């Protein structure tokens, strides 16, 4: 088995203490090992006098003129990240995929080569949380900003690193994110006043993990009767262990855990990213508290806690003081909330070793006790942005969004937004259609909400289901004004400076059948067609998706690069000669 995996990955890597090669568990990725790089700002930073306390990053992003080039070869591979053999979608032979870095104001240039075979598949990558001002066609959403990258074809994404902080990139095609196609995105920038740290230990990816191929995963949800498939394990930086007695798959015990090096008396920056397909993650470190300094690219007033909770797509930067002795070690934990999902094994572990500790011995520390309530994330009142921006007191548009689950006329389960479900047409890009003045929006299942030139949008979302929904809006941050159950009383939490995020967990319906609600607001300062959807893969694939059309008159003045339209030419040529499984957003698999 080892030789088979090495032949697929094509490299010989590090050896874990557990006896598995790093290439067998994670291919070319160094995340989770002591050889993972300690990060720092790249040469050529030019933010100068800009500080996070005094700079509106939405309007005052620097321009460095520097290109940060990456090349992504996307292919299938066989790895065993927790000891269980799994077919994954890899980038450059790595799971998780490569971490991309830039300084604030640099330009990313990322060439994606679709080498997926056995079988072939389309793909497309989204750069989560970036605003894409003046480059909305680089947002990476098939059927919205481009067509899928066809098998054997390449596409180059060029866009600005328009805000400093921590995020991630991931596939926006089918359930490829759940299949391993994701990685961290770090944009270095100024540090908040009073914040100091000694070591930037980089990304800490929290990921539910499935043993089956992502295509099988989708087929279960796109079947009649519905075949619910839940995650098998929970990983930190793509590593974990599984009890081999609980699976009939090829499994190697004691596959090993991710490891972090701490120094006594020093402060460590950890960049937490929930890359899960479904799981709400509760993150703790035995014996340590920490300060939270950023949520979803938004620097916040620091607060101290011993637990941070992230829904899929959310991120947090935390500072951890090295309070341990030089010879000590501790467990790191991330638990999928079993009330909000149904994982087979919800508990992820990693290990912290201080400078003189014995790395051959596992830590012997106790978990931090905590209380999780109602599938929500950290309280709105405790998360205050460092740079204050008040939402418009009188938004120009108010929209209600009611979310329900039901069956369509063919018997397939679908999510509905105000009684409409979304279906993608991969053979066109809605942004290009608007740009060309073509009227495609009479098709209800494309679910285009045209907000015209209105200056701001306030939306009251109501969730009439027992499942929570991590709601993500592309191209924007939104203010989160209020949340709860039942009827909104009109009160706004911290009305002069509410928390801003690009992803927020919409609460589920409660035991009294009152809908969970959230009130959000955003400014229409970014013309385009922007996806707004639940970040749970199965909900998205079952039609939980809205397209926000913003300032269409401005969109018609865009000069969209020919390379974007070429994705549709190439995809249509491929689809005309091949039967394409297209399960995205409510479309049944064609076999």
C-alpha positions as CSV (number, residue, x, y, z in Angstrom):
1,X,0.0,0.0,0.0
2,X,2.8,2.4,0.9
3,X,4.5,1.9,-2.5
4,X,1.1,2.5,-4.3
5,X,0.6,5.8,-2.5
6,X,4.2,6.9,-3.1
7,X,3.8,6.1,-6.8
8,X,0.7,8.3,-7.0
9,X,2.2,11.2,-5.1
10,X,5.6,10.8,-6.7
11,X,7.7,11.9,-3.8
12,X,9.3,10.5,-0.7
13,X,8.7,12.6,2.4
14,X,9.0,12.8,6.1
15,X,8.4,9.9,8.4
16,X,5.9,10.4,11.3
17,X,6.7,8.9,14.7
18,X,3.7,6.6,14.1
19,X,5.5,5.0,11.2
20,X,3.6,6.4,8.2
21,X,5.4,8.6,5.7
22,X,4.1,12.2,5.5
23,X,3.6,11.5,1.8
24,X,1.2,8.6,2.7
25,X,-0.9,10.8,4.9
26,X,-0.7,14.2,3.3
27,X,1.4,14.0,0.1
28,X,3.5,17.1,-0.5
29,X,1.9,19.1,2.3
30,X,4.1,20.0,5.3
31,X,1.2,21.3,7.4
32,X,1.0,19.5,10.7
33,X,4.8,18.9,10.9
34,X,7.7,20.6,12.6
35,X,8.9,21.5,9.1
36,X,5.9,23.6,8.3
37,X,7.2,27.2,7.7
38,X,6.9,29.9,10.4
39,X,5.3,32.8,8.5
40,X,6.3,36.5,8.2
41,X,5.5,39.4,5.9
42,X,7.0,38.9,2.5
43,X,9.7,41.3,1.1
44,X,8.3,44.5,-0.3
45,X,5.5,45.4,2.0
46,X,4.2,49.0,1.4
47,X,1.3,49.7,3.7
48,X,3.5,52.4,5.4
49,X,1.5,54.5,7.8
50,X,-1.7,52.6,7.3
51,X,-2.9,51.1,10.6
52,X,-5.9,48.8,11.2
53,X,-7.3,51.3,13.8
54,X,-7.3,54.3,11.4
55,X,-7.7,52.7,7.9
56,X,-10.9,51.8,6.2
57,X,-9.6,48.7,4.3
58,X,-12.6,48.6,2.1
59,X,-11.6,52.0,0.6
60,X,-7.9,52.4,1.2
61,X,-6.1,49.3,0.0
62,X,-2.5,49.9,-1.2
63,X,-1.1,49.0,-4.6
64,X,2.3,47.4,-4.5
65,X,2.6,46.4,-8.1
66,X,4.0,43.1,-7.0
67,X,2.9,39.7,-8.5
68,X,2.7,36.6,-6.3
69,X,2.6,33.8,-8.8
70,X,1.4,30.2,-8.1
71,X,0.8,27.2,-10.3
72,X,-1.9,24.7,-9.2
73,X,-2.0,21.2,-10.8
74,X,-5.3,19.7,-9.7
75,X,-5.5,15.9,-9.8
76,X,-6.9,12.9,-8.0
77,X,-4.7,11.0,-5.5
78,X,-4.9,8.3,-2.9
79,X,-3.9,9.3,0.6
80,X,-4.6,8.2,4.2
81,X,-4.7,11.4,6.3
82,X,-6.0,9.5,9.3
83,X,-4.8,6.0,8.4
84,X,-7.9,5.3,6.2
85,X,-7.3,5.2,2.5
86,X,-9.3,7.9,0.7
87,X,-9.5,9.2,-2.8
88,X,-8.9,13.0,-2.7
89,X,-8.6,15.9,-5.0
90,X,-5.1,17.3,-4.6
91,X,-3.2,20.4,-5.6
92,X,0.4,19.8,-6.5
93,X,0.1,16.4,-4.8
94,X,-0.8,18.0,-1.5
95,X,-3.6,17.6,1.0
96,X,-4.5,20.2,2.3
97,X,-3.6,22.2,-0.8
98,X,-0.8,24.8,-0.8
99,X,-0.9,27.9,1.4
100,X,-0.8,31.0,-0.7
101,X,0.7,34.2,0.7
102,X,0.9,37.8,-0.3
103,X,1.3,41.2,1.3
104,X,-1.6,43.6,1.4
105,X,-1.9,45.3,-1.9
106,X,0.0,42.6,-3.9
107,X,-1.6,40.8,-6.9
108,X,-2.1,37.1,-6.9
109,X,-1.6,35.3,-10.2
110,X,-2.6,31.7,-9.9
111,X,-2.7,29.4,-12.9
112,X,-5.0,26.4,-12.4
113,X,-4.4,23.4,-14.5
114,X,-7.3,20.8,-14.5
115,X,-5.6,17.4,-14.6
116,X,-8.4,15.6,-12.9
117,X,-8.7,12.1,-14.3
118,X,-10.3,8.8,-13.4
119,X,-12.9,10.1,-14.2
120,X,-12.5,13.6,-15.5
121,X,-14.3,16.5,-13.9
122,X,-14.6,20.3,-14.2
123,X,-13.4,22.5,-11.4
124,X,-13.3,26.2,-10.3
125,X,-11.6,27.9,-7.3
126,X,-13.0,30.6,-5.1
127,X,-10.9,33.0,-3.0
128,X,-13.1,33.2,0.1
129,X,-13.6,36.6,1.6
130,X,-11.8,38.7,-0.9
131,X,-13.8,41.6,-2.2
132,X,-12.7,41.4,-5.9
133,X,-13.2,45.1,-6.4
134,X,-12.9,45.7,-10.2
135,X,-12.3,41.9,-10.8
136,X,-15.6,40.2,-10.0
137,X,-15.0,37.8,-12.9
138,X,-12.2,36.3,-10.8
139,X,-14.5,35.2,-8.0
140,X,-14.4,31.6,-9.2
141,X,-18.1,30.6,-9.1
142,X,-19.1,28.4,-12.1
143,X,-22.4,29.5,-13.8
144,X,-22.0,32.9,-12.1
145,X,-18.6,34.5,-12.8
146,X,-17.2,31.9,-15.2
147,X,-17.8,28.4,-16.5
148,X,-16.0,25.5,-15.0
149,X,-12.4,24.9,-16.1
150,X,-12.8,21.9,-18.5
151,X,-10.7,18.8,-18.1
152,X,-7.3,19.3,-19.7
153,X,-7.7,23.1,-19.7
154,X,-6.1,25.9,-17.7
155,X,-7.2,29.2,-16.4
156,X,-5.3,32.0,-14.7
157,X,-6.9,33.9,-11.8
158,X,-5.5,37.4,-11.4
159,X,-6.8,39.5,-8.5
160,X,-5.6,41.8,-5.7
161,X,-4.8,40.8,-2.2
162,X,-7.3,43.5,-1.2
163,X,-7.4,43.0,2.6
164,X,-5.0,41.8,5.2
165,X,-5.7,38.7,7.4
166,X,-6.5,35.0,7.2
167,X,-8.7,33.2,4.8
168,X,-8.8,30.2,2.4
169,X,-9.4,29.2,-1.1
170,X,-11.6,26.2,-2.1
171,X,-13.4,24.6,-5.0
172,X,-16.8,25.9,-5.9
173,X,-17.6,23.0,-8.1
174,X,-19.7,20.0,-6.8
175,X,-18.4,18.8,-3.4
176,X,-14.8,19.0,-4.3
177,X,-14.0,21.1,-1.2
178,X,-15.1,18.1,0.9
179,X,-12.9,16.0,-1.4
180,X,-9.8,17.9,-0.3
181,X,-9.6,20.7,-2.8
182,X,-8.9,23.6,-0.4
183,X,-6.0,25.5,1.2
184,X,-5.1,28.5,3.3
185,X,-4.7,32.1,2.0
186,X,-2.6,34.4,4.1
187,X,-2.3,38.2,3.4
188,X,0.2,39.9,5.5
189,X,-0.5,43.5,6.7
190,X,-0.2,45.9,9.6
191,X,-0.6,44.5,13.2
192,X,-3.1,46.2,15.6
193,X,-1.6,48.6,18.1
194,X,-0.6,46.8,21.2
195,X,-0.5,43.4,19.6
196,X,2.8,41.6,19.7
197,X,3.8,38.0,19.0
198,X,7.0,36.1,18.5
199,X,6.0,33.4,16.1
200,X,3.4,33.2,13.3
201,X,2.7,29.5,13.2
202,X,0.5,29.8,10.2
203,X,-2.8,28.2,9.3
204,X,-4.7,25.7,11.5
205,X,-7.3,24.1,9.2
206,X,-10.2,22.4,11.0
207,X,-11.8,19.9,8.6
208,X,-14.5,17.3,8.8
209,X,-13.4,14.3,6.7
210,X,-15.2,11.8,4.5
211,X,-13.8,8.4,3.5
212,X,-15.9,8.1,0.3
213,X,-15.2,10.0,-2.9
214,X,-17.0,13.4,-3.1
215,X,-19.1,12.1,-6.1
216,X,-20.5,9.4,-4.0
217,X,-21.1,11.9,-1.2
218,X,-23.2,14.0,-3.5
219,X,-25.1,11.1,-5.0
220,X,-26.4,10.2,-1.6
221,X,-28.0,13.6,-1.2
222,X,-29.3,13.7,-4.8
223,X,-31.1,10.4,-4.5
224,X,-34.7,9.3,-3.9
225,X,-35.1,8.2,-1.1
226,X,-32.5,10.5,0.4
227,X,-29.3,8.8,1.6
228,X,-27.8,11.0,4.3
229,X,-24.1,10.6,4.6
230,X,-22.2,12.2,7.5
231,X,-18.5,12.8,8.0
232,X,-16.3,10.0,9.3
233,X,-13.7,12.0,11.1
234,X,-12.4,15.4,12.1
235,X,-8.8,16.6,11.2
236,X,-6.5,19.4,12.2
237,X,-4.2,20.5,9.3
238,X,-5.3,17.4,7.4
239,X,-4.1,14.9,10.0
240,X,-5.7,12.7,12.6
241,X,-6.3,9.1,13.6
242,X,-9.2,6.7,13.3
243,X,-10.1,3.5,15.1
244,X,-9.5,0.9,12.4
245,X,-11.9,-1.6,14.1
246,X,-14.7,0.7,13.1
247,X,-14.2,0.6,9.3
248,X,-13.9,-2.1,6.7
249,X,-11.7,0.1,4.6
250,X,-8.0,-0.3,4.3
251,X,-6.8,1.3,7.5
252,X,-3.4,1.8,9.3
253,X,-3.7,2.5,13.0
254,X,-1.8,5.3,14.8
255,X,-1.5,7.5,11.7
256,X,-0.2,10.4,13.7
257,X,-1.4,13.9,14.7
258,X,-0.5,17.4,13.6
259,X,2.2,18.9,15.7
260,X,3.1,22.5,16.7
261,X,6.3,23.8,18.3
262,X,5.7,26.3,21.2
263,X,8.4,28.2,23.1
264,X,8.1,29.0,26.8
265,X,7.3,32.6,27.5
266,X,6.7,33.4,23.8
267,X,3.5,34.4,22.1
268,X,2.3,32.4,19.1
269,X,-0.1,33.5,16.4
270,X,-2.5,30.7,15.2
271,X,-4.7,31.3,12.1
272,X,-7.8,29.1,12.6
273,X,-9.8,28.3,9.5
274,X,-12.9,26.1,9.5
275,X,-12.7,24.4,6.1
276,X,-15.4,21.8,7.0
277,X,-18.1,20.7,4.6
278,X,-20.6,20.7,7.4
279,X,-19.2,20.8,10.9
280,X,-19.4,23.6,13.4
281,X,-16.1,23.5,15.2
282,X,-15.3,24.3,18.9
283,X,-11.5,24.9,19.2
284,X,-9.6,24.7,22.5
285,X,-6.1,24.1,23.8
286,X,-5.6,22.2,27.0
287,X,-4.4,24.4,29.8
288,X,-4.3,27.6,27.7
289,X,-6.5,30.5,27.1
290,X,-5.9,32.9,24.2
291,X,-6.8,36.3,22.8
292,X,-8.9,36.6,19.7
293,X,-7.8,39.5,17.5
294,X,-9.5,38.9,14.1
295,X,-12.6,37.3,12.7
296,X,-13.1,36.8,8.9
297,X,-10.5,39.4,7.8
298,X,-11.9,41.9,10.3
299,X,-9.6,43.0,13.2
300,X,-11.5,43.2,16.4
301,X,-11.0,44.5,19.9
302,X,-9.2,41.8,21.7
303,X,-11.0,39.5,24.1
304,X,-9.7,36.5,26.1
305,X,-11.4,33.1,26.0
306,X,-10.6,29.4,26.3
307,X,-12.8,28.4,23.3
308,X,-13.6,29.8,19.9
309,X,-16.4,28.5,17.7
310,X,-16.3,28.7,13.9
311,X,-18.9,27.6,11.4
312,X,-17.8,26.4,8.0
313,X,-16.0,29.2,6.1
314,X,-15.3,31.3,9.2
315,X,-11.8,32.2,10.5
316,X,-10.2,33.5,13.6
317,X,-6.7,34.8,14.4
318,X,-5.7,34.0,18.0
319,X,-2.7,34.8,20.2
320,X,-1.5,32.0,22.6
321,X,1.0,32.7,25.3
322,X,3.5,29.9,25.9
323,X,2.7,29.3,29.5
324,X,4.0,25.7,29.5
325,X,7.4,24.6,30.9
326,X,10.1,23.9,28.3
327,X,9.7,20.1,28.7
328,X,5.8,20.1,28.6
329,X,3.3,19.1,25.9
330,X,-0.4,19.7,25.5
331,X,-3.3,18.5,23.4
332,X,-5.0,20.8,20.9
333,X,-8.7,19.9,20.3
334,X,-11.4,20.8,17.9
335,X,-14.8,19.2,18.3
336,X,-17.6,19.1,15.7
337,X,-20.8,20.1,17.5
338,X,-22.8,16.8,17.4
339,X,-26.1,18.6,18.0
340,X,-25.7,20.6,14.8
341,X,-24.3,17.7,12.7
342,X,-23.9,13.9,13.0
343,X,-20.2,13.0,12.6
344,X,-19.1,9.5,13.2
345,X,-16.0,10.7,15.1
346,X,-16.3,14.4,16.0
347,X,-13.1,15.0,18.0
348,X,-9.9,16.2,16.3
349,X,-6.6,16.2,18.1
350,X,-3.2,17.8,17.5
351,X,-0.2,18.2,19.8
352,X,1.8,21.1,21.1
353,X,5.4,20.3,22.1
354,X,7.5,22.9,23.9
355,X,11.2,23.3,23.0
356,X,12.6,20.6,25.3
357,X,9.7,18.2,25.3
358,X,9.9,14.5,24.3
359,X,8.1,14.4,20.9
360,X,7.9,10.6,21.1
361,X,5.5,10.8,24.0
362,X,1.9,11.9,23.7
363,X,0.6,14.7,25.9
364,X,-1.2,13.9,29.1
365,X,-3.4,16.9,29.6
366,X,-7.1,17.4,30.3
367,X,-9.6,19.0,27.9
368,X,-11.0,22.5,28.6
369,X,-14.6,22.3,29.7
370,X,-17.0,24.4,27.7
371,X,-20.7,24.9,27.0
372,X,-22.1,24.9,23.5
373,X,-25.5,26.4,23.1
374,X,-27.9,26.3,20.1
375,X,-25.5,25.8,17.2
376,X,-24.4,29.5,17.3
377,X,-21.0,31.0,17.2
378,X,-19.4,33.7,19.5
379,X,-21.8,36.3,20.9
380,X,-22.3,39.4,18.7
381,X,-21.9,41.7,21.7
382,X,-18.3,40.4,22.4
383,X,-17.1,40.9,18.8
384,X,-16.4,44.6,18.1
385,X,-14.5,45.7,15.0
386,X,-11.3,47.6,15.7
387,X,-12.1,50.1,12.9
388,X,-15.6,51.4,13.6
389,X,-18.1,51.7,10.7
390,X,-21.8,52.3,11.4
391,X,-24.4,50.8,9.1
392,X,-26.9,53.2,7.4
393,X,-29.7,53.9,9.8
394,X,-32.2,53.8,7.0
395,X,-31.2,51.2,4.4
396,X,-32.5,51.8,0.9
397,X,-33.9,48.3,0.6
398,X,-35.3,45.8,3.1
399,X,-35.7,42.2,2.0
400,X,-37.0,39.2,3.9
401,X,-35.7,35.7,3.2
402,X,-37.6,32.7,4.4
403,X,-35.7,29.4,4.2
404,X,-37.5,26.1,4.0
405,X,-36.8,22.5,2.9
406,X,-39.2,20.5,0.7
407,X,-39.5,18.2,-2.3
408,X,-39.7,19.3,-5.9
409,X,-42.1,17.9,-8.4
410,X,-39.8,15.0,-9.3
411,X,-39.5,14.0,-5.7
412,X,-36.0,15.3,-5.0
413,X,-35.3,17.2,-1.7
414,X,-34.5,20.9,-2.2
415,X,-33.8,24.0,-0.2
416,X,-36.1,26.9,-1.0
417,X,-35.5,30.7,-0.5
418,X,-38.9,32.4,-0.6
419,X,-40.2,29.2,-2.3
420,X,-37.6,29.3,-5.1
421,X,-34.7,26.9,-5.4
422,X,-31.5,27.5,-7.4
423,X,-30.2,25.4,-10.3
424,X,-27.0,26.2,-12.1
425,X,-26.4,26.4,-15.8
426,X,-22.7,25.6,-16.2
427,X,-22.8,26.5,-19.9
428,X,-22.9,30.2,-19.2
429,X,-21.8,32.9,-16.7
430,X,-24.4,35.2,-15.4
431,X,-21.9,38.1,-14.9
432,X,-21.0,37.9,-18.6
433,X,-24.7,37.8,-19.5
434,X,-25.4,41.0,-17.6
435,X,-22.3,42.6,-19.1
436,X,-23.7,41.7,-22.6
437,X,-27.1,43.1,-21.8
438,X,-28.7,39.7,-22.2
439,X,-31.9,39.1,-20.3
440,X,-31.4,35.7,-18.7
441,X,-33.2,36.5,-15.5
442,X,-36.7,35.4,-16.4
443,X,-35.5,31.9,-15.4
444,X,-36.8,31.5,-11.8
445,X,-34.3,28.8,-10.8
446,X,-31.3,31.0,-11.4
447,X,-32.6,32.9,-8.4
448,X,-31.3,36.3,-9.4
449,X,-32.2,39.1,-6.9
450,X,-31.8,42.4,-8.7
451,X,-31.1,45.1,-6.2
452,X,-30.4,47.7,-8.9
453,X,-28.5,50.7,-7.8
454,X,-29.8,50.8,-4.2
455,X,-27.1,52.0,-1.9
456,X,-27.6,49.5,0.9
457,X,-29.5,46.3,1.6
458,X,-30.9,45.1,4.9
459,X,-32.0,41.4,5.0
460,X,-34.0,39.6,7.6
461,X,-33.3,35.8,7.2
462,X,-35.6,33.3,8.9
463,X,-34.7,29.6,9.1
464,X,-37.7,27.2,9.3
465,X,-35.5,24.1,9.8
466,X,-33.7,22.3,12.6
467,X,-30.3,22.7,10.7
468,X,-28.2,25.8,11.1
469,X,-26.8,27.6,8.0
470,X,-23.4,29.3,7.7
471,X,-24.4,32.1,5.3
472,X,-21.6,33.4,3.1
473,X,-21.9,36.5,0.8
474,X,-19.3,36.9,-1.9
475,X,-17.8,40.3,-2.7
476,X,-18.8,41.9,0.6
477,X,-18.6,41.9,4.4
478,X,-22.0,42.4,6.0
479,X,-22.9,43.8,9.4
480,X,-24.7,41.4,11.7
481,X,-27.3,43.5,13.4
482,X,-29.2,41.0,15.4
483,X,-29.9,37.3,15.8
484,X,-32.3,35.1,17.8
485,X,-35.5,33.0,17.5
486,X,-39.0,34.1,16.7
487,X,-39.7,37.7,15.7
488,X,-37.0,40.4,15.5
489,X,-37.7,43.2,18.0
490,X,-36.0,45.8,15.9
491,X,-33.0,46.2,18.3
492,X,-29.5,46.2,16.9
493,X,-26.5,44.9,18.8
494,X,-23.8,47.7,19.1
495,X,-25.6,49.9,16.5
496,X,-22.6,52.3,16.1
497,X,-20.2,49.5,15.2
498,X,-21.7,46.0,14.7
499,X,-19.5,43.1,13.9
500,X,-18.7,42.7,10.2
501,X,-18.1,39.2,8.6
502,X,-18.4,37.5,5.3
503,X,-19.9,34.3,6.9
504,X,-22.3,34.0,9.7
505,X,-24.2,31.1,11.3
506,X,-27.9,31.4,10.9
507,X,-29.5,29.7,13.9
508,X,-31.8,26.7,13.5
509,X,-35.4,26.5,14.4
510,X,-35.8,26.0,18.2
511,X,-37.7,23.4,20.2
512,X,-40.7,25.6,20.2
513,X,-40.7,25.7,16.4
514,X,-39.7,29.3,16.3
515,X,-37.5,30.1,13.3
516,X,-33.9,31.1,13.9
517,X,-33.3,34.6,12.5
518,X,-30.4,36.9,11.6
519,X,-30.5,40.5,10.4
520,X,-27.6,41.5,8.1
521,X,-26.9,44.6,6.1
522,X,-24.4,45.5,3.4
523,X,-23.5,48.5,1.2
524,X,-23.8,48.1,-2.5
525,X,-20.4,49.4,-3.4
526,X,-19.1,46.5,-5.6
527,X,-21.0,46.0,-8.9
528,X,-21.3,42.4,-10.0
529,X,-23.3,39.2,-9.6
530,X,-22.5,37.8,-6.2
531,X,-23.3,34.4,-4.8
532,X,-25.0,34.3,-1.4
533,X,-25.4,30.8,-0.1
534,X,-25.2,28.3,2.8
535,X,-21.7,27.0,3.1
536,X,-22.7,23.4,4.0
537,X,-21.9,21.5,0.9
538,X,-25.1,19.4,0.7
539,X,-27.3,22.5,1.3
540,X,-25.5,24.3,-1.5
541,X,-25.9,21.3,-3.8
542,X,-29.6,21.1,-3.0
543,X,-30.2,24.6,-4.3
544,X,-29.5,26.8,-1.3
545,X,-28.2,29.7,-3.3
546,X,-29.1,33.3,-4.3
547,X,-27.4,35.5,-6.9
548,X,-27.2,39.1,-5.8
549,X,-27.2,41.4,-8.9
550,X,-25.6,44.7,-7.8
551,X,-25.7,47.8,-10.0
552,X,-26.3,46.1,-13.3
553,X,-25.8,49.4,-15.3
554,X,-22.2,49.5,-14.0
555,X,-21.7,45.8,-14.8
556,X,-22.5,46.5,-18.4
557,X,-19.5,48.8,-18.5
558,X,-17.1,46.1,-17.4
559,X,-14.3,45.0,-19.8
560,X,-14.3,41.3,-18.9
561,X,-11.1,39.5,-20.1
562,X,-11.5,37.1,-23.0
563,X,-10.0,34.3,-20.9
564,X,-13.2,34.3,-18.8
565,X,-15.4,33.8,-21.8
566,X,-13.1,31.2,-23.0
567,X,-13.9,29.0,-20.0
568,X,-17.4,28.8,-21.4
569,X,-16.2,28.1,-24.9
570,X,-14.0,25.3,-23.7
571,X,-16.6,23.9,-21.3
572,X,-19.3,23.9,-24.0
573,X,-16.9,22.1,-26.4
574,X,-16.2,19.5,-23.7
575,X,-19.8,19.1,-22.7
576,X,-20.9,18.7,-26.3
577,X,-18.8,15.5,-26.6
578,X,-19.1,14.1,-23.1
579,X,-22.0,13.3,-20.7
580,X,-21.3,15.6,-17.8
581,X,-22.3,14.7,-14.2
582,X,-23.4,18.1,-13.0
583,X,-24.7,17.8,-9.5
584,X,-24.2,21.4,-8.4
585,X,-27.0,23.4,-6.9
586,X,-30.0,21.2,-7.3
587,X,-29.3,19.4,-10.5
588,X,-29.7,15.7,-10.5
589,X,-26.8,13.5,-11.6
590,X,-27.0,12.4,-15.2
591,X,-25.8,8.9,-15.7
